[in-house]
Amino acid sequence: MLGDYSFPAHIVHPLEAFRTALSEDKEIHAQGCYIMETRGSGNPVFPGDVADNANLTLESPLSTPLDLIDEAVAAANAADVAVVCVGDLSVIFQTGTVGEGSNADSLDLPGVQQQLLEAIVATGNPIVAVLTSGRPYNLGGLESTLAAQVMAFFAGEQGGTVIAHVLAGAVEPGQAARITFTLPVDMLNFTGYESVRIVEPGDVDLMLEASSSNIRLHTLVRVTGTIRRLPRLAY
């Protein structure tokens, strides 16, 4: 539900949100598969991390067992609609499936998620695929067989609530949501000649954009008061 460099206090998982939105007798859950069963660290990333990178053998950390799929198929057969959540684990430097330093050579779903999806689609019941990921993935040609497909990207701490509300019809996914945020004045600093961060009075352009060529909102923030030198950051 989160990208790398995220530090959540609490994540609302889609399963938790569905259990909140629906009565217990309307929800059946099965794991289906793991993306990764163990999470490692210390992968070689930069030149010099290993003495001999010419003969380096890298093994995929992705999970390959298929033993959980049968239980997921049984759950799908017992349900009116199956919601299949697939996607990424986001961690930096090859300790997940996406994130800084975690490139991919394919847009296939990581691990055995494609086999899971194929098995559940084969039940013939309506299938909703929810993709939470940092990159687009193809679904092996199954896109046209799905009842619906939701691209949630990394939906954040309350992403599970949003997904459940959209699929339950409680909210219209295309409607606008109002967001309020504060902007601490210290964020409007610049680094002076002495490598000291400085906040000084003046006007600052604040823009909210979908991309550098698609600016949605634009306003002017006026900083008042005296020039301040901010303390050095401790690393």
PyMOL commands that set and color helices and strands:
alter all, ss='L'
color gray80, all
select helices_A, chain A and resi 14-21+24-26+69-78+113-121+143-145+159-167+185-188
alter helices_A, ss='H'
color red, helices_A
select strands_A, chain A and resi 82-87+127-132+148-151+190-191+197-199+202-211+214-223+228-229
alter strands_A, ss='S'
color yellow, strands_A
deselect
rebuild
show_as cartoon
